Amino acid sequence: MPKRRIVALLAGLLLALNVVLAVAQSSSGFPLSFANKLLGPNMVRAEIVWKSGNVLHDYLLDNGRIRNVGVNSLTLVEKDGKIVTVPVSPTARVTLNGTQLPLSSLRRGQRVTTIRDGNLPAETVEAGNR
């Protein structure tokens, strides 16, 4: 593939990413659905530093299987074997296959993706049985 075509393709991808992030800025936090689309099902973990106005956000995304469900936390085993405990806000939006439910309804072995802003507890937890 010619170098000029690769540069044009890369520029197009970066422009598309900027559009997605600009649309996402209007929400209260980084939307997990965008993260899943951008980073795909093979994501292990990600850190996205994002500036919205004058506020800098350091979003941490974790993806793995549930090892333990605590009162306000999840312990995950990520695809690379790393074990991480993610604090979860009592007001977090927790879903299982798209249905909202309490954190305590999640079970060991379920696949989950969390998103949190820096050291704050996760505000979004998306789980699935696959």
Contacts in CASP RR format, 6 or more apart in sequence:
PFRMAT RR
TARGET T0000
AUTHOR 0000-0000-0000
METHOD contacts of the structure
MODEL  1
MPKRRIVALLAGLLLALNVVLAVAQSSSGFPLSFANKLLGPNMVRAEIVW
KSGNVLHDYLLDNGRIRNVGVNSLTLVEKDGKIVTVPVSPTARVTLNGTQ
LPLSSLRRGQRVTTIRDGNLPAETVEAGNR
17 38 0 8 1.000
20 34 0 8 1.000
20 38 0 8 1.000
21 34 0 8 1.000
21 50 0 8 1.000
24 30 0 8 1.000
24 31 0 8 1.000
24 34 0 8 1.000
25 52 0 8 1.000
29 57 0 8 1.000
29 117 0 8 1.000
29 123 0 8 1.000
30 48 0 8 1.000
30 50 0 8 1.000
30 57 0 8 1.000
30 59 0 8 1.000
30 115 0 8 1.000
30 117 0 8 1.000
32 61 0 8 1.000
32 113 0 8 1.000
32 115 0 8 1.000
32 124 0 8 1.000
32 126 0 8 1.000
35 43 0 8 1.000
35 46 0 8 1.000
35 48 0 8 1.000
35 61 0 8 1.000
35 113 0 8 1.000
35 115 0 8 1.000
36 43 0 8 1.000
36 113 0 8 1.000
36 126 0 8 1.000
39 46 0 8 1.000
39 61 0 8 1.000
42 79 0 8 1.000
43 61 0 8 1.000
43 63 0 8 1.000
43 113 0 8 1.000
44 63 0 8 1.000
44 64 0 8 1.000
44 78 0 8 1.000
44 79 0 8 1.000
44 80 0 8 1.000
44 82 0 8 1.000
45 60 0 8 1.000
45 61 0 8 1.000
45 62 0 8 1.000
45 63 0 8 1.000
45 78 0 8 1.000
45 82 0 8 1.000
45 84 0 8 1.000
46 59 0 8 1.000
46 60 0 8 1.000
46 61 0 8 1.000
47 58 0 8 1.000
47 59 0 8 1.000
47 60 0 8 1.000
47 61 0 8 1.000
48 58 0 8 1.000
48 59 0 8 1.000
48 61 0 8 1.000
49 56 0 8 1.000
49 57 0 8 1.000
49 58 0 8 1.000
49 59 0 8 1.000
50 56 0 8 1.000
50 57 0 8 1.000
50 59 0 8 1.000
51 57 0 8 1.000
57 117 0 8 1.000
57 118 0 8 1.000
58 117 0 8 1.000
58 118 0 8 1.000
59 115 0 8 1.000
59 116 0 8 1.000
59 117 0 8 1.000
59 118 0 8 1.000
60 115 0 8 1.000
60 116 0 8 1.000
60 117 0 8 1.000
60 118 0 8 1.000
61 113 0 8 1.000
61 114 0 8 1.000
61 115 0 8 1.000
62 76 0 8 1.000
62 78 0 8 1.000
62 84 0 8 1.000
62 86 0 8 1.000
62 113 0 8 1.000
62 114 0 8 1.000
63 76 0 8 1.000
63 78 0 8 1.000
63 79 0 8 1.000
63 111 0 8 1.000
63 112 0 8 1.000
63 113 0 8 1.000
63 114 0 8 1.000
64 76 0 8 1.000
64 77 0 8 1.000
64 78 0 8 1.000
64 79 0 8 1.000
64 111 0 8 1.000
64 112 0 8 1.000
64 113 0 8 1.000
65 76 0 8 1.000
65 77 0 8 1.000
65 108 0 8 1.000
65 109 0 8 1.000
65 110 0 8 1.000
65 111 0 8 1.000
65 112 0 8 1.000
66 74 0 8 1.000
66 75 0 8 1.000
66 76 0 8 1.000
66 106 0 8 1.000
66 107 0 8 1.000
66 108 0 8 1.000
66 109 0 8 1.000
66 110 0 8 1.000
66 111 0 8 1.000
66 112 0 8 1.000
66 127 0 8 1.000
67 75 0 8 1.000
67 76 0 8 1.000
67 77 0 8 1.000
67 83 0 8 1.000
67 108 0 8 1.000
67 109 0 8 1.000
68 74 0 8 1.000
68 75 0 8 1.000
68 108 0 8 1.000
69 75 0 8 1.000
69 103 0 8 1.000
69 104 0 8 1.000
69 106 0 8 1.000
69 107 0 8 1.000
69 108 0 8 1.000
70 103 0 8 1.000
71 104 0 8 1.000
72 87 0 8 1.000
72 88 0 8 1.000
72 89 0 8 1.000
72 90 0 8 1.000
72 103 0 8 1.000
72 121 0 8 1.000
73 85 0 8 1.000
73 86 0 8 1.000
73 87 0 8 1.000
73 88 0 8 1.000
74 85 0 8 1.000
74 86 0 8 1.000
74 88 0 8 1.000
74 103 0 8 1.000
74 106 0 8 1.000
74 112 0 8 1.000
74 114 0 8 1.000
74 122 0 8 1.000
74 125 0 8 1.000
75 83 0 8 1.000
75 84 0 8 1.000
75 85 0 8 1.000
75 86 0 8 1.000
76 83 0 8 1.000
76 84 0 8 1.000
76 85 0 8 1.000
76 86 0 8 1.000
76 112 0 8 1.000
76 114 0 8 1.000
77 83 0 8 1.000
78 84 0 8 1.000
86 114 0 8 1.000
86 116 0 8 1.000
86 121 0 8 1.000
86 122 0 8 1.000
87 116 0 8 1.000
87 120 0 8 1.000
87 121 0 8 1.000
87 122 0 8 1.000
88 94 0 8 1.000
88 103 0 8 1.000
88 114 0 8 1.000
88 121 0 8 1.000
88 122 0 8 1.000
88 125 0 8 1.000
89 120 0 8 1.000
89 121 0 8 1.000
89 122 0 8 1.000
89 123 0 8 1.000
91 123 0 8 1.000
92 103 0 8 1.000
92 121 0 8 1.000
92 122 0 8 1.000
92 123 0 8 1.000
92 124 0 8 1.000
92 125 0 8 1.000
93 100 0 8 1.000
93 123 0 8 1.000
93 124 0 8 1.000
93 125 0 8 1.000
94 100 0 8 1.000
94 101 0 8 1.000
94 102 0 8 1.000
94 103 0 8 1.000
94 105 0 8 1.000
94 106 0 8 1.000
94 125 0 8 1.000
94 127 0 8 1.000
95 101 0 8 1.000
95 125 0 8 1.000
95 126 0 8 1.000
95 127 0 8 1.000
96 105 0 8 1.000
96 106 0 8 1.000
96 110 0 8 1.000
96 127 0 8 1.000
96 128 0 8 1.000
96 129 0 8 1.000
97 127 0 8 1.000
97 128 0 8 1.000
97 129 0 8 1.000
98 126 0 8 1.000
103 125 0 8 1.000
106 112 0 8 1.000
106 125 0 8 1.000
106 127 0 8 1.000
110 127 0 8 1.000
110 128 0 8 1.000
110 129 0 8 1.000
111 127 0 8 1.000
111 128 0 8 1.000
111 129 0 8 1.000
111 130 0 8 1.000
112 125 0 8 1.000
112 126 0 8 1.000
112 127 0 8 1.000
112 128 0 8 1.000
113 125 0 8 1.000
113 126 0 8 1.000
113 127 0 8 1.000
114 122 0 8 1.000
114 124 0 8 1.000
114 125 0 8 1.000
114 126 0 8 1.000
115 122 0 8 1.000
115 123 0 8 1.000
115 124 0 8 1.000
116 122 0 8 1.000
116 123 0 8 1.000
117 123 0 8 1.000
END
